[in-house]
Structure formats: structure tokens, C-alpha cells
Amino acid sequence: MASLAGRSIVSIKDLSKEEILSVLGKADRLKINPEPRLLEGMVLGSCFFEPSTRTRLSFETAMSKLGGKVVGFADGAVTSAKKGETMWDSMRIIGQYVDVIAMRHPLEGAARRASEATNKPVLNGGDGANQHPTQTLLDLFTIRECQGRIDGLDIALVGDLKYGRTTHSLAQALTHFNVRLHFVAPDSLQMPDYICEELKNAGVEFHIYDKMEDVINEVDIFYLTRIQGERFPDQMEYERIKNVFRLKKEMLSDVRNNLKIMHPLPRVNELDEKIDDTSHAYYFEEAQNGLFVRQALIASVLGKI
């Protein structure tokens, strides 16, 4: 297996199955046995050109809890981009100050471009509606943690599958595993054709639905996402379908005992808060796991673990 040292992680497709499992194993160890001095003397550049809560804070906390330091920004408007500086130049300069860069940007392909501008590892924290590989790694970690395995599971991806970068990356990662996928979305928000083609080529079984009720009782993981208004080119279309999926507590009466509900967050109104206290809710644990997975990934690309 090739080392991740010095490598950028822009897409989940940058990682082989063996490398994915290696990161998950390292995250397991760091969750049980913290290493508060592992990255002493190293600096993370936290470069978020788009709003974020969990991804940015978990990257920064991950670095801090490993003994490293953090510099950066949470709003591209406070950088020289406001003066017209290109992202290429920004990343070239920032890479001279830090050892690793965590980045989020509203434009698809921005993370790949950034990785070409610097010789420091770039970790993609989301680029437009394209990819979110670190979220996918924490999702895989969480699935394995709550189910004891990944192979053999029925997994539903629900909501905004067209613009949802978390579902794009997760579906692609699951081509490495023996799972059955269930896509639940309105026709206008179904999984892009290119991802469906990748699944077919990998021999992954998948089914398409337009109602949550058709699949909720038949799956082990119910991965719900919000309808992303900020991605819609037509706001009238967004208003028409924004409330089309709402998971309510009473819909869980006949689900499998082991069902776990996941959500990359933030939620709006698609996930009933009354579900929070049920045995099926696992989205807050999912968010917490981002810390350990991002610790493992940062330490791996820095060659320290």
C-alpha cells in the first residue's frame, strides 16, 4: 500500500480500498488512545472560502489535539481574494507558511487546482457540489462503528442526491464494498448519471425510489441530507421541493432494530428533532467521529502515523 505522506486528498477516488481502511484503522486507534504531542511544531492552514461549522472546527480541533497549531480564515471575503488575488496565488503563498492545508471552496474543482499550486498536502473539505472526501471517511468510520461492518449492508441515500457532495463521495467510496444502495429523491434531485454508471461498472446493486416510506423499513443505514437551496440555479424550483422529504418519529415504528439514521448536518426541517432521543439516531456521533478521522488523515499526509 502506498504511503499517504505528502499526498493531497481531493477526491475519495484518490484513495484505494486499502488506504481507506488504513485511515479508518488509525482513527480507531486515535479515538481510543489520543496522541496530544504527535504533531508538535507543525501548522495547519485552515482555508474556508465557504461557510462551515463541523468541517472547519473538527479540522482545527483535530490539529490542536495532536499538538499542532492552526492559522487561517473562515470567510474568503477577509482574504486578498477580495482584492482580486487568484486562488492559485493564495495557495502558493499559504503553502509556504504551513505544513498542510484544509480547504473548502464553493467552486467545483477548486481543491484540485489548489493542490497543483502548492507542494503541501491539501485536504478537500468540500468543493461546490463535487466532492467531500473527509466527510466520506468519517461516514464509513461511523457505519462500521455502529453496524460492526460495511459489507452486506443495505444503505439508503436520501434527499438532495444531485447537488449533495457528501452523497456523491459516499456512493463512490461504497464501490469498494459489498453493499446494496437505495437512492431516494425527487426525479429532479436523483443521483447523477455518471455516478450511477460507476456503480454499474463496479457491480454495485442500487435501486431508485421517490418516497422514503418505500425503503425506510428495508435498510440498515438511512443517510438523510437536506435540500441545498444554495446550490439551486432556480430558487422557484427550490421552494417547490424544499419540504418534500421530512423524516418523522412515527415513521420508525417498523424499521429494523439495528437501523441507524445518519445526516452530514446541518439539518433544516427534513429530520424531526423528536428522533434525537431514539436508539436509531446516530448523527451526533457521526459528527464527533469527524474529529478522529481528520486526526488520522492529517497525521497520515504529514507522515507522522
N, C-alpha and C positions, 0 to 999 in steps of 0.2 A: 504493500500500500504506500503510495506517495505521501510524503510529509506535507502538512498544510503550512509549514513555516514559510513566511514571506508571501503567501498567496492571498489574492483578493477573493472574496466570496460575493459575487454579484448576482448569480442565479443559483437556484437549488441544483440546476443541471451541471454546475461546476464541481459537484461532489458525487463520487461513486457511492454505491451502497455501503461498501466497507468504510469509507470515510464518514458517511452519515452515522453509522453505528459506532464508530470510534468517538465522534463528538458526543453522542448520547452517553456512551460509557464514561467519558471524562466528566460530563455533567453529573452523572450519578455519584461519582466519587467526590466531586466538589460540594454536592448537596449534603453528603454525609460528613465529609472531612474538609472544612474550609482551609484555605491557604492564604492567610492575610498578608504574607510578605512576598508572594510569588512574583509580583510584577513591580517591586520597588525600583524606583529610578526611571520608570517608563511612563509615557504620556499618551493618552487617548485624545484625538481631536474629534469632538462631538459636533458634527456639522449638519444641522437640521434646517433645511430651507423650507420645510413644510411642517405644520403643527403636529405635535406628538406628545403623548403623556407616557404610556407604558414603555414604548420602544426606547425613547431617549433616556428616561430616568433609569431603566434597567441596564442599559449600556453603561451609563455613568456610574451607577451603583456597583455594577459588576467590576469595573476597573478599580474603583475606590476600595472595594472589599478584598481585592487582590493586592493592595498596597500601592497601586499606581495613581497617577494624577490625571486630571481631566481639564482640558481647555476647550472652548468652542462657543457656539451660539445656538439659540433656539428659534431664530427668526432670520430668514435671509435678508429682510429689509434693513437689518442693522449692520450688514456687511458691505464691502465695496461693490458687490453686485448692484447695489442701489446706484452706484456711480457709473455703472456700465462695464465693470470688470467681468470678463468671461469666467465661466466655471472652471475651464481648463487652467487659467492663470491662478485662480483662487486655490485650486487643489495642488497645483505645482508648489505654491508658496507654503500652504499649510503643511504639506508633506515634509518640508524642511524643518518644521518645528516639532513634529510629533513622531511617534513610533507606529501608530495605527490610526485609521480614520473610520468612524462610524458615520454614515451619511444617509439622510433622507432628502428626496427631491421630488417635486411634482411632475417632472418630465420623464417619460419612459426613455430608458437608455442612458440617463444621466449618470448612474452609478458606473456603468461600463466605461463611459467617457472619462469619469474621474479616475478610474483605475489605470487608464492609459496615460494620465497626466503626471502621476507620481510613482515612485518606486516603493512606496509604503503600502502595506495591505489596506484595502478598502472593504469594509463590511457594509453591504447594502441593507439599510433599514427601511427600504420601500422606495421604489421609483415609479411614480404615477400609478397606472393600473396594470403595471407589468409584473414585477417580482417582489417577494418579501421573504428571502431565504432564511433569515434568522427566526422569523415567526414560524416558518415551517418546521425548523429543527425543534423548537420548543413544543410545537403541536405534536410532532412524532414522539418526543420525550413524554409528553403528557398522556398520549394514547397508550403507550407502552406501560406507563406507570399505573394508570387506572384500570387497564384491562389485563396486564401481565404479559401482553404480546401485541404484535401488529398483524402478523399473518392470520388469515382465517376470519377476519372481522368484516362485518357489514358497516359501512361508513356512509352517512348521508352528508352531503354538502348542500347547504340551503341558503337561499336569499339572492344576493347580488353576485351571480357567478360570471357575469360578463365583465364587470369593472373591478371585481374583488381580487386584488393581487394575492391575498392570503390563500384563497381557494385555488388560484392558478398554480401557485408554487406547491401547495399540498397535493393536488392531483398529480402533478408531475413527479413529486417525490414518491408517491404511492405506486408508481410503475415498478418500483424495486421490490414490492411486497405482494403476497398472495391475498388480495382483498377484493371485495365486491363494493363498487361505488354506486351511490344513488344521488343523482343531481335533481334538486327540487328548486324550480324558479319559474317565473313567468316566461313565456316564449321570448320576450324582448331582452331578458336578462340571463338566458341559458349560457352554459359553458361554451367558450369559443370553439369553433370547429377545429382549429389547429391542435388544441389540447385533446379533444376527442380522438383525433387521428393518432396522436402519440399514444393514447391509451389503447386504441385498437392494435397498433403496431406492437405494443408491449404485451398484448394478450390479456389486458385487464378488463374484466367484466364490468359494465356500467349500464345503468338504466336511467331514464329521464321521466320526471314527473312534474306536474304543475300544482300539486296540493300536498301540504305537509302530512295531512291525515292519511295519505296513501302509503306512507313509508315509516311513520314515527314508531309503529309497533314492531317493525321488522329489522331494526338496526341496533348496533352496539354503541355507536358514536353518532350523535346528532350535532353536526358542526354548523351553527347558525351564524349568519352575517347580516349586518344592516344594509339597507338600500342606501347607496352612497350618492347623496344629492350633489356633492361637489364634483363628481365625475360626469354627470349628465350634460350632454350638449344642449338638450331641450328640457328646460325646467318644467314645462307643462306636462311632459311625459313623466317626469319625476313625481309631480304632485298627484298624477293619476294612479301610480302604482306604489307609492311610498309606504302605504299601510296594508299591502296585500298579504303579507305574512306576519302573523302575530302568534307566538307560542304561548299558550296559557296553561296554567297548572292542571286544569281539568282534562287537558288533552293527554296527560301522562298516566291515566288510570289503567291502561292495558299494555304498557310498554314492558320490555324485557327488564328483569331485575337488575341486570348489570349495565343498563343504559346510562351513559354519561353525556351530558349536554356541554358542549364547548362553544366558545364565542371569542373571537380575537379582540373584541371590545374596541371602541366604546359601543354600548348599546343605546338605542333611542327608544322605540316602543315595540320592537319586534320580540322582546324577551320579557315576560311577566316577572316582576320582582318577587312575586309570591313563590316562584320556583327556587329562589336563592337558598331556602332552608330545607329543600328536599334532598334526598340521597342521590338524586340524578345530576344536580348542579356541580360542575367541575371547572367553571370558567375563571373563578378567582384563583384556584390552584394553578390553572393554566398560566395565568398572568404572572404568578410568583415564579413559576418554573423558567420564565424568560431570563431571570437573573442568573440561574445556574448554567443554562445553555449558553448564554452570551459570555459568561466567565470562561467556559470551556473553549469557545470559539476564539475569543481574544487571545487567551493563553496559547492556543494551538498555532495561530498565524504568527504569533511572536516567538514561536519555537521554544516555549517555556514549559510545555507539558506534552 
